[in-house]
Amino acid sequence: MKLIEKQAQSMKQPLKGIPDIRKARGKRHSVVTVSAIAICSMLRGSKHYNSIWEWTKRVRFT
């Protein structure tokens, strides 16, 4: 299933309320982006951090 830009933006909107409790050192991506990727991965069947990471390496973001 492809996610069009409008759908992706509407999915990210509710995630903007999540507080970012990470330390500033090493942050590369926003908490919204990280959360959205994790949610998509879990919807595809990932159950652990490692499987989320593996899915993220395989998927193509455009």
PDB file of N, H, CA, C and O in Angstrom:
ATOM      1  N   MET A   1       0.836  -1.173   0.000  1.00  0.00           N
ATOM      2  CA  MET A   1       0.000   0.000   0.000  1.00  0.00           C
ATOM      3  C   MET A   1       0.882   1.238   0.000  1.00  0.00           C
ATOM      4  O   MET A   1       1.813   1.342   0.799  1.00  0.00           O
ATOM      5  N   LYS A   2       0.597   2.158  -0.879  1.00  0.00           N
ATOM      6  H   LYS A   2      -0.158   2.073  -1.528  1.00  0.00           H
ATOM      7  CA  LYS A   2       1.350   3.411  -0.928  1.00  0.00           C
ATOM      8  C   LYS A   2       0.617   4.473  -0.121  1.00  0.00           C
ATOM      9  O   LYS A   2      -0.612   4.553  -0.116  1.00  0.00           O
ATOM     10  N   LEU A   3       1.404   5.270   0.548  1.00  0.00           N
ATOM     11  H   LEU A   3       2.402   5.205   0.544  1.00  0.00           H
ATOM     12  CA  LEU A   3       0.863   6.360   1.345  1.00  0.00           C
ATOM     13  C   LEU A   3       1.157   7.662   0.614  1.00  0.00           C
ATOM     14  O   LEU A   3       2.316   8.024   0.412  1.00  0.00           O
ATOM     15  N   ILE A   4       0.115   8.349   0.227  1.00  0.00           N
ATOM     16  H   ILE A   4      -0.826   8.055   0.392  1.00  0.00           H
ATOM     17  CA  ILE A   4       0.342   9.607  -0.485  1.00  0.00           C
ATOM     18  C   ILE A   4       0.688  10.714   0.512  1.00  0.00           C
ATOM     19  O   ILE A   4       0.425  10.596   1.709  1.00  0.00           O
ATOM     20  N   GLU A   5       1.278  11.782  -0.002  1.00  0.00           N
ATOM     21  H   GLU A   5       1.491  11.878  -0.975  1.00  0.00           H
ATOM     22  CA  GLU A   5       1.773  12.878   0.845  1.00  0.00           C
ATOM     23  C   GLU A   5       0.697  13.427   1.781  1.00  0.00           C
ATOM     24  O   GLU A   5       0.963  13.651   2.962  1.00  0.00           O
ATOM     25  N   LYS A   6      -0.503  13.642   1.271  1.00  0.00           N
ATOM     26  H   LYS A   6      -0.719  13.460   0.312  1.00  0.00           H
ATOM     27  CA  LYS A   6      -1.584  14.196   2.091  1.00  0.00           C
ATOM     28  C   LYS A   6      -1.921  13.257   3.253  1.00  0.00           C
ATOM     29  O   LYS A   6      -2.141  13.712   4.375  1.00  0.00           O
ATOM     30  N   GLN A   7      -1.962  11.951   2.985  1.00  0.00           N
ATOM     31  H   GLN A   7      -1.783  11.581   2.073  1.00  0.00           H
ATOM     32  CA  GLN A   7      -2.241  10.978   4.035  1.00  0.00           C
ATOM     33  C   GLN A   7      -1.119  10.963   5.069  1.00  0.00           C
ATOM     34  O   GLN A   7      -1.374  10.893   6.271  1.00  0.00           O
ATOM     35  N   ALA A   8       0.111  11.029   4.598  1.00  0.00           N
ATOM     36  H   ALA A   8       0.318  11.086   3.621  1.00  0.00           H
ATOM     37  CA  ALA A   8       1.256  11.012   5.508  1.00  0.00           C
ATOM     38  C   ALA A   8       1.223  12.224   6.427  1.00  0.00           C
ATOM     39  O   ALA A   8       1.486  12.100   7.623  1.00  0.00           O
ATOM     40  N   GLN A   9       0.907  13.386   5.888  1.00  0.00           N
ATOM     41  H   GLN A   9       0.694  13.487   4.916  1.00  0.00           H
ATOM     42  CA  GLN A   9       0.847  14.598   6.702  1.00  0.00           C
ATOM     43  C   GLN A   9      -0.269  14.509   7.742  1.00  0.00           C
ATOM     44  O   GLN A   9      -0.085  14.930   8.884  1.00  0.00           O
ATOM     45  N   SER A  10      -1.417  13.968   7.356  1.00  0.00           N
ATOM     46  H   SER A  10      -1.566  13.626   6.428  1.00  0.00           H
ATOM     47  CA  SER A  10      -2.522  13.860   8.313  1.00  0.00           C
ATOM     48  C   SER A  10      -2.201  12.840   9.400  1.00  0.00           C
ATOM     49  O   SER A  10      -2.683  12.971  10.525  1.00  0.00           O
ATOM     50  N   MET A  11      -1.401  11.833   9.088  1.00  0.00           N
ATOM     51  H   MET A  11      -1.010  11.726   8.174  1.00  0.00           H
ATOM     52  CA  MET A  11      -1.003  10.851  10.093  1.00  0.00           C
ATOM     53  C   MET A  11      -0.033  11.472  11.095  1.00  0.00           C
ATOM     54  O   MET A  11      -0.075  11.151  12.283  1.00  0.00           O
ATOM     55  N   LYS A  12       0.829  12.350  10.624  1.00  0.00           N
ATOM     56  H   LYS A  12       0.863  12.611   9.660  1.00  0.00           H
ATOM     57  CA  LYS A  12       1.828  12.959  11.492  1.00  0.00           C
ATOM     58  C   LYS A  12       1.242  14.025  12.415  1.00  0.00           C
ATOM     59  O   LYS A  12       1.804  14.291  13.478  1.00  0.00           O
ATOM     60  N   GLN A  13       0.133  14.633  12.032  1.00  0.00           N
ATOM     61  H   GLN A  13      -0.323  14.416  11.169  1.00  0.00           H
ATOM     62  CA  GLN A  13      -0.446  15.735  12.805  1.00  0.00           C
ATOM     63  C   GLN A  13      -0.715  15.360  14.268  1.00  0.00           C
ATOM     64  O   GLN A  13      -0.303  16.111  15.152  1.00  0.00           O
ATOM     65  N   PRO A  14      -1.383  14.245  14.569  1.00  0.00           N
ATOM     66  CA  PRO A  14      -1.635  13.902  15.977  1.00  0.00           C
ATOM     67  C   PRO A  14      -0.356  13.605  16.769  1.00  0.00           C
ATOM     68  O   PRO A  14      -0.347  13.709  17.996  1.00  0.00           O
ATOM     69  N   LEU A  15       0.712  13.239  16.072  1.00  0.00           N
ATOM     70  H   LEU A  15       0.704  13.155  15.076  1.00  0.00           H
ATOM     71  CA  LEU A  15       1.962  12.896  16.753  1.00  0.00           C
ATOM     72  C   LEU A  15       2.721  14.129  17.235  1.00  0.00           C
ATOM     73  O   LEU A  15       3.649  14.011  18.035  1.00  0.00           O
ATOM     74  N   LYS A  16       2.340  15.294  16.760  1.00  0.00           N
ATOM     75  H   LYS A  16       1.586  15.390  16.110  1.00  0.00           H
ATOM     76  CA  LYS A  16       3.054  16.518  17.128  1.00  0.00           C
ATOM     77  C   LYS A  16       2.935  16.855  18.610  1.00  0.00           C
ATOM     78  O   LYS A  16       3.719  17.655  19.120  1.00  0.00           O
ATOM     79  N   GLY A  17       1.976  16.264  19.307  1.00  0.00           N
ATOM     80  H   GLY A  17       1.339  15.614  18.892  1.00  0.00           H
ATOM     81  CA  GLY A  17       1.805  16.512  20.731  1.00  0.00           C
ATOM     82  C   GLY A  17       2.701  15.666  21.618  1.00  0.00           C
ATOM     83  O   GLY A  17       2.722  15.858  22.833  1.00  0.00           O
ATOM     84  N   ILE A  18       3.445  14.730  21.032  1.00  0.00           N
ATOM     85  H   ILE A  18       3.428  14.574  20.044  1.00  0.00           H
ATOM     86  CA  ILE A  18       4.327  13.862  21.817  1.00  0.00           C
ATOM     87  C   ILE A  18       5.545  14.665  22.258  1.00  0.00           C
ATOM     88  O   ILE A  18       6.245  15.234  21.421  1.00  0.00           O
ATOM     89  N   PRO A  19       5.808  14.718  23.568  1.00  0.00           N
ATOM     90  CA  PRO A  19       6.996  15.449  24.024  1.00  0.00           C
ATOM     91  C   PRO A  19       8.270  14.681  23.664  1.00  0.00           C
ATOM     92  O   PRO A  19       8.302  13.453  23.736  1.00  0.00           O
ATOM     93  N   ASP A  20       9.295  15.397  23.286  1.00  0.00           N
ATOM     94  H   ASP A  20       9.269  16.395  23.227  1.00  0.00           H
ATOM     95  CA  ASP A  20      10.576  14.780  22.937  1.00  0.00           C
ATOM     96  C   ASP A  20      11.472  14.802  24.173  1.00  0.00           C
ATOM     97  O   ASP A  20      12.012  15.845  24.541  1.00  0.00           O
ATOM     98  N   ILE A  21      11.622  13.644  24.806  1.00  0.00           N
ATOM     99  H   ILE A  21      11.183  12.797  24.507  1.00  0.00           H
ATOM    100  CA  ILE A  21      12.400  13.561  26.046  1.00  0.00           C
ATOM    101  C   ILE A  21      13.843  13.120  25.805  1.00  0.00           C
ATOM    102  O   ILE A  21      14.604  12.906  26.748  1.00  0.00           O
ATOM    103  N   ARG A  22      14.207  12.987  24.525  1.00  0.00           N
ATOM    104  H   ARG A  22      13.589  13.161  23.759  1.00  0.00           H
ATOM    105  CA  ARG A  22      15.574  12.563  24.214  1.00  0.00           C
ATOM    106  C   ARG A  22      16.562  13.684  24.495  1.00  0.00           C
ATOM    107  O   ARG A  22      16.223  14.866  24.448  1.00  0.00           O
ATOM    108  N   LYS A  23      17.785  13.282  24.788  1.00  0.00           N
ATOM    109  H   LYS A  23      18.060  12.322  24.826  1.00  0.00           H
ATOM    110  CA  LYS A  23      18.857  14.265  24.954  1.00  0.00           C
ATOM    111  C   LYS A  23      19.215  14.837  23.587  1.00  0.00           C
ATOM    112  O   LYS A  23      19.061  14.164  22.568  1.00  0.00           O
ATOM    113  N   ALA A  24      19.689  16.068  23.568  1.00  0.00           N
ATOM    114  H   ALA A  24      19.814  16.615  24.396  1.00  0.00           H
ATOM    115  CA  ALA A  24      19.999  16.748  22.303  1.00  0.00           C
ATOM    116  C   ALA A  24      21.112  16.047  21.528  1.00  0.00           C
ATOM    117  O   ALA A  24      21.121  16.075  20.297  1.00  0.00           O
ATOM    118  N   ARG A  25      22.036  15.427  22.229  1.00  0.00           N
ATOM    119  H   ARG A  25      22.028  15.405  23.228  1.00  0.00           H
ATOM    120  CA  ARG A  25      23.175  14.779  21.575  1.00  0.00           C
ATOM    121  C   ARG A  25      22.714  13.597  20.720  1.00  0.00           C
ATOM    122  O   ARG A  25      22.057  12.681  21.214  1.00  0.00           O
ATOM    123  N   GLY A  26      23.057  13.628  19.469  1.00  0.00           N
ATOM    124  H   GLY A  26      23.590  14.373  19.068  1.00  0.00           H
ATOM    125  CA  GLY A  26      22.761  12.505  18.583  1.00  0.00           C
ATOM    126  C   GLY A  26      21.400  12.538  17.911  1.00  0.00           C
ATOM    127  O   GLY A  26      21.083  11.628  17.146  1.00  0.00           O
ATOM    128  N   LYS A  27      20.586  13.550  18.168  1.00  0.00           N
ATOM    129  H   LYS A  27      20.845  14.290  18.790  1.00  0.00           H
ATOM    130  CA  LYS A  27      19.275  13.630  17.510  1.00  0.00           C
ATOM    131  C   LYS A  27      19.476  13.909  16.027  1.00  0.00           C
ATOM    132  O   LYS A  27      20.163  14.859  15.652  1.00  0.00           O
ATOM    133  N   ARG A  28      18.881  13.085  15.199  1.00  0.00           N
ATOM    134  H   ARG A  28      18.323  12.313  15.504  1.00  0.00           H
ATOM    135  CA  ARG A  28      18.953  13.298  13.750  1.00  0.00           C
ATOM    136  C   ARG A  28      17.584  13.558  13.151  1.00  0.00           C
ATOM    137  O   ARG A  28      17.455  14.263  12.150  1.00  0.00           O
ATOM    138  N   HIS A  29      16.568  12.985  13.770  1.00  0.00           N
ATOM    139  H   HIS A  29      16.672  12.413  14.583  1.00  0.00           H
ATOM    140  CA  HIS A  29      15.215  13.070  13.224  1.00  0.00           C
ATOM    141  C   HIS A  29      14.259  13.531  14.315  1.00  0.00           C
ATOM    142  O   HIS A  29      14.496  13.303  15.501  1.00  0.00           O
ATOM    143  N   SER A  30      13.188  14.175  13.903  1.00  0.00           N
ATOM    144  H   SER A  30      12.996  14.360  12.939  1.00  0.00           H
ATOM    145  CA  SER A  30      12.204  14.648  14.880  1.00  0.00           C
ATOM    146  C   SER A  30      11.483  13.461  15.517  1.00  0.00           C
ATOM    147  O   SER A  30      11.412  12.373  14.946  1.00  0.00           O
ATOM    148  N   VAL A  31      10.955  13.699  16.708  1.00  0.00           N
ATOM    149  H   VAL A  31      11.013  14.583  17.173  1.00  0.00           H
ATOM    150  CA  VAL A  31      10.209  12.648  17.395  1.00  0.00           C
ATOM    151  C   VAL A  31       8.968  12.260  16.585  1.00  0.00           C
ATOM    152  O   VAL A  31       8.522  11.115  16.649  1.00  0.00           O
ATOM    153  N   VAL A  32       8.417  13.196  15.832  1.00  0.00           N
ATOM    154  H   VAL A  32       8.780  14.126  15.780  1.00  0.00           H
ATOM    155  CA  VAL A  32       7.261  12.908  14.977  1.00  0.00           C
ATOM    156  C   VAL A  32       7.647  11.907  13.888  1.00  0.00           C
ATOM    157  O   VAL A  32       6.925  10.940  13.647  1.00  0.00           O
ATOM    158  N   THR A  33       8.773  12.136  13.237  1.00  0.00           N
ATOM    159  H   THR A  33       9.360  12.921  13.433  1.00  0.00           H
ATOM    160  CA  THR A  33       9.230  11.237  12.177  1.00  0.00           C
ATOM    161  C   THR A  33       9.545   9.852  12.724  1.00  0.00           C
ATOM    162  O   THR A  33       9.135   8.847  12.144  1.00  0.00           O
ATOM    163  N   VAL A  34      10.262   9.793  13.826  1.00  0.00           N
ATOM    164  H   VAL A  34      10.596  10.610  14.297  1.00  0.00           H
ATOM    165  CA  VAL A  34      10.624   8.508  14.436  1.00  0.00           C
ATOM    166  C   VAL A  34       9.362   7.746  14.843  1.00  0.00           C
ATOM    167  O   VAL A  34       9.262   6.541  14.613  1.00  0.00           O
ATOM    168  N   SER A  35       8.405   8.443  15.443  1.00  0.00           N
ATOM    169  H   SER A  35       8.486   9.423  15.630  1.00  0.00           H
ATOM    170  CA  SER A  35       7.155   7.802  15.866  1.00  0.00           C
ATOM    171  C   SER A  35       6.358   7.293  14.670  1.00  0.00           C
ATOM    172  O   SER A  35       5.836   6.178  14.704  1.00  0.00           O
ATOM    173  N   ALA A  36       6.260   8.093  13.621  1.00  0.00           N
ATOM    174  H   ALA A  36       6.684   8.999  13.594  1.00  0.00           H
ATOM    175  CA  ALA A  36       5.510   7.690  12.427  1.00  0.00           C
ATOM    176  C   ALA A  36       6.122   6.452  11.780  1.00  0.00           C
ATOM    177  O   ALA A  36       5.405   5.542  11.368  1.00  0.00           O
ATOM    178  N   ILE A  37       7.441   6.423  11.694  1.00  0.00           N
ATOM    179  H   ILE A  37       8.024   7.163  12.029  1.00  0.00           H
ATOM    180  CA  ILE A  37       8.119   5.263  11.113  1.00  0.00           C
ATOM    181  C   ILE A  37       7.891   4.026  11.971  1.00  0.00           C
ATOM    182  O   ILE A  37       7.632   2.944  11.444  1.00  0.00           O
ATOM    183  N   ALA A  38       7.984   4.176  13.286  1.00  0.00           N
ATOM    184  H   ALA A  38       8.195   5.054  13.715  1.00  0.00           H
ATOM    185  CA  ALA A  38       7.763   3.040  14.188  1.00  0.00           C
ATOM    186  C   ALA A  38       6.334   2.520  14.067  1.00  0.00           C
ATOM    187  O   ALA A  38       6.119   1.308  14.041  1.00  0.00           O
ATOM    188  N   ILE A  39       5.365   3.414  13.993  1.00  0.00           N
ATOM    189  H   ILE A  39       5.540   4.398  14.014  1.00  0.00           H
ATOM    190  CA  ILE A  39       3.968   3.001  13.859  1.00  0.00           C
ATOM    191  C   ILE A  39       3.748   2.253  12.550  1.00  0.00           C
ATOM    192  O   ILE A  39       3.110   1.200  12.540  1.00  0.00           O
ATOM    193  N   CYS A  40       4.266   2.780  11.456  1.00  0.00           N
ATOM    194  H   CYS A  40       4.784   3.635  11.464  1.00  0.00           H
ATOM    195  CA  CYS A  40       4.127   2.097  10.158  1.00  0.00           C
ATOM    196  C   CYS A  40       4.756   0.712  10.203  1.00  0.00           C
ATOM    197  O   CYS A  40       4.191  -0.251   9.685  1.00  0.00           O
ATOM    198  N   SER A  41       5.911   0.619  10.816  1.00  0.00           N
ATOM    199  H   SER A  41       6.370   1.402  11.236  1.00  0.00           H
ATOM    200  CA  SER A  41       6.594  -0.668  10.921  1.00  0.00           C
ATOM    201  C   SER A  41       5.774  -1.659  11.745  1.00  0.00           C
ATOM    202  O   SER A  41       5.669  -2.832  11.386  1.00  0.00           O
ATOM    203  N   MET A  42       5.197  -1.190  12.845  1.00  0.00           N
ATOM    204  H   MET A  42       5.283  -0.237  13.137  1.00  0.00           H
ATOM    205  CA  MET A  42       4.382  -2.074  13.682  1.00  0.00           C
ATOM    206  C   MET A  42       3.118  -2.507  12.959  1.00  0.00           C
ATOM    207  O   MET A  42       2.658  -3.635  13.139  1.00  0.00           O
ATOM    208  N   LEU A  43       2.551  -1.624  12.142  1.00  0.00           N
ATOM    209  H   LEU A  43       2.925  -0.708  11.996  1.00  0.00           H
ATOM    210  CA  LEU A  43       1.382  -2.003  11.350  1.00  0.00           C
ATOM    211  C   LEU A  43       1.732  -3.087  10.335  1.00  0.00           C
ATOM    212  O   LEU A  43       0.867  -3.859   9.921  1.00  0.00           O
ATOM    213  N   ARG A  44       2.994  -3.143   9.939  1.00  0.00           N
ATOM    214  H   ARG A  44       3.697  -2.516  10.275  1.00  0.00           H
ATOM    215  CA  ARG A  44       3.467  -4.174   9.015  1.00  0.00           C
ATOM    216  C   ARG A  44       3.894  -5.445   9.742  1.00  0.00           C
ATOM    217  O   ARG A  44       4.298  -6.416   9.102  1.00  0.00           O
ATOM    218  N   GLY A  45       3.808  -5.452  11.087  1.00  0.00           N
ATOM    219  H   GLY A  45       3.479  -4.664  11.607  1.00  0.00           H
ATOM    220  CA  GLY A  45       4.075  -6.678  11.827  1.00  0.00           C
ATOM    221  C   GLY A  45       5.287  -6.658  12.735  1.00  0.00           C
ATOM    222  O   GLY A  45       5.544  -7.646  13.423  1.00  0.00           O
ATOM    223  N   SER A  46       6.039  -5.578  12.764  1.00  0.00           N
ATOM    224  H   SER A  46       5.830  -4.775  12.205  1.00  0.00           H
ATOM    225  CA  SER A  46       7.208  -5.503  13.645  1.00  0.00           C
ATOM    226  C   SER A  46       6.753  -5.486  15.096  1.00  0.00           C
ATOM    227  O   SER A  46       5.768  -4.836  15.447  1.00  0.00           O
ATOM    228  N   LYS A  47       7.500  -6.222  15.946  1.00  0.00           N
ATOM    229  H   LYS A  47       8.300  -6.750  15.661  1.00  0.00           H
ATOM    230  CA  LYS A  47       7.129  -6.299  17.353  1.00  0.00           C
ATOM    231  C   LYS A  47       8.247  -5.856  18.286  1.00  0.00           C
ATOM    232  O   LYS A  47       8.010  -5.654  19.477  1.00  0.00           O
ATOM    233  N   HIS A  48       9.445  -5.705  17.772  1.00  0.00           N
ATOM    234  H   HIS A  48       9.638  -5.869  16.805  1.00  0.00           H
ATOM    235  CA  HIS A  48      10.598  -5.353  18.603  1.00  0.00           C
ATOM    236  C   HIS A  48      11.392  -4.235  17.933  1.00  0.00           C
ATOM    237  O   HIS A  48      11.268  -3.996  16.732  1.00  0.00           O
ATOM    238  N   TYR A  49      12.217  -3.549  18.743  1.00  0.00           N
ATOM    239  H   TYR A  49      12.318  -3.743  19.719  1.00  0.00           H
ATOM    240  CA  TYR A  49      13.035  -2.461  18.208  1.00  0.00           C
ATOM    241  C   TYR A  49      13.877  -2.924  17.021  1.00  0.00           C
ATOM    242  O   TYR A  49      13.997  -2.218  16.019  1.00  0.00           O
ATOM    243  N   ASN A  50      14.449  -4.101  17.145  1.00  0.00           N
ATOM    244  H   ASN A  50      14.351  -4.674  17.959  1.00  0.00           H
ATOM    245  CA  ASN A  50      15.316  -4.605  16.083  1.00  0.00           C
ATOM    246  C   ASN A  50      14.545  -4.807  14.777  1.00  0.00           C
ATOM    247  O   ASN A  50      15.055  -4.489  13.703  1.00  0.00           O
ATOM    248  N   SER A  51      13.335  -5.327  14.861  1.00  0.00           N
ATOM    249  H   SER A  51      12.920  -5.586  15.734  1.00  0.00           H
ATOM    250  CA  SER A  51      12.559  -5.539  13.635  1.00  0.00           C
ATOM    251  C   SER A  51      12.090  -4.206  13.039  1.00  0.00           C
ATOM    252  O   SER A  51      11.947  -4.091  11.822  1.00  0.00           O
ATOM    253  N   ILE A  52      11.850  -3.200  13.889  1.00  0.00           N
ATOM    254  H   ILE A  52      11.967  -3.294  14.878  1.00  0.00           H
ATOM    255  CA  ILE A  52      11.523  -1.865  13.377  1.00  0.00           C
ATOM    256  C   ILE A  52      12.719  -1.318  12.607  1.00  0.00           C
ATOM    257  O   ILE A  52      12.566  -0.764  11.519  1.00  0.00           O
ATOM    258  N   TRP A  53      13.911  -1.476  13.179  1.00  0.00           N
ATOM    259  H   TRP A  53      14.035  -1.926  14.064  1.00  0.00           H
ATOM    260  CA  TRP A  53      15.142  -1.018  12.524  1.00  0.00           C
ATOM    261  C   TRP A  53      15.338  -1.732  11.179  1.00  0.00           C
ATOM    262  O   TRP A  53      15.656  -1.093  10.176  1.00  0.00           O
ATOM    263  N   GLU A  54      15.149  -3.035  11.163  1.00  0.00           N
ATOM    264  H   GLU A  54      14.890  -3.554  11.978  1.00  0.00           H
ATOM    265  CA  GLU A  54      15.310  -3.804   9.925  1.00  0.00           C
ATOM    266  C   GLU A  54      14.306  -3.345   8.867  1.00  0.00           C
ATOM    267  O   GLU A  54      14.673  -3.184   7.703  1.00  0.00           O
ATOM    268  N   TRP A  55      13.059  -3.136   9.249  1.00  0.00           N
ATOM    269  H   TRP A  55      12.761  -3.267  10.194  1.00  0.00           H
ATOM    270  CA  TRP A  55      12.049  -2.675   8.298  1.00  0.00           C
ATOM    271  C   TRP A  55      12.420  -1.305   7.754  1.00  0.00           C
ATOM    272  O   TRP A  55      12.279  -1.043   6.559  1.00  0.00           O
ATOM    273  N   THR A  56      12.897  -0.428   8.639  1.00  0.00           N
ATOM    274  H   THR A  56      13.012  -0.641   9.610  1.00  0.00           H
ATOM    275  CA  THR A  56      13.273   0.924   8.228  1.00  0.00           C
ATOM    276  C   THR A  56      14.395   0.901   7.197  1.00  0.00           C
ATOM    277  O   THR A  56      14.415   1.725   6.283  1.00  0.00           O
ATOM    278  N   LYS A  57      15.322  -0.032   7.337  1.00  0.00           N
ATOM    279  H   LYS A  57      15.306  -0.702   8.080  1.00  0.00           H
ATOM    280  CA  LYS A  57      16.418  -0.138   6.363  1.00  0.00           C
ATOM    281  C   LYS A  57      15.916  -0.621   5.005  1.00  0.00           C
ATOM    282  O   LYS A  57      16.477  -0.253   3.973  1.00  0.00           O
ATOM    283  N   ARG A  58      14.865  -1.440   4.995  1.00  0.00           N
ATOM    284  H   ARG A  58      14.409  -1.738   5.833  1.00  0.00           H
ATOM    285  CA  ARG A  58      14.365  -2.010   3.744  1.00  0.00           C
ATOM    286  C   ARG A  58      13.401  -1.096   2.992  1.00  0.00           C
ATOM    287  O   ARG A  58      13.369  -1.106   1.762  1.00  0.00           O
ATOM    288  N   VAL A  59      12.619  -0.310   3.722  1.00  0.00           N
ATOM    289  H   VAL A  59      12.645  -0.302   4.722  1.00  0.00           H
ATOM    290  CA  VAL A  59      11.583   0.507   3.083  1.00  0.00           C
ATOM    291  C   VAL A  59      12.223   1.679   2.344  1.00  0.00           C
ATOM    292  O   VAL A  59      13.288   2.168   2.719  1.00  0.00           O
ATOM    293  N   ARG A  60      11.559   2.104   1.308  1.00  0.00           N
ATOM    294  H   ARG A  60      10.694   1.707   1.003  1.00  0.00           H
ATOM    295  CA  ARG A  60      12.074   3.227   0.516  1.00  0.00           C
ATOM    296  C   ARG A  60      11.203   4.451   0.764  1.00  0.00           C
ATOM    297  O   ARG A  60      10.016   4.456   0.438  1.00  0.00           O
ATOM    298  N   PHE A  61      11.795   5.479   1.338  1.00  0.00           N
ATOM    299  H   PHE A  61      12.759   5.476   1.602  1.00  0.00           H
ATOM    300  CA  PHE A  61      11.083   6.724   1.611  1.00  0.00           C
ATOM    301  C   PHE A  61      11.328   7.681   0.455  1.00  0.00           C
ATOM    302  O   PHE A  61      12.471   7.922   0.066  1.00  0.00           O
ATOM    303  N   THR A  62      10.245   8.226  -0.091  1.00  0.00           N
ATOM    304  H   THR A  62       9.316   8.030   0.225  1.00  0.00           H
ATOM    305  CA  THR A  62      10.388   9.173  -1.193  1.00  0.00           C
ATOM    306  C   THR A  62       9.721  10.481  -0.875  1.00  0.00           C
ATOM    307  O   THR A  62       9.742  11.401  -1.693  1.00  0.00           O
TER     308      THR A  62
END
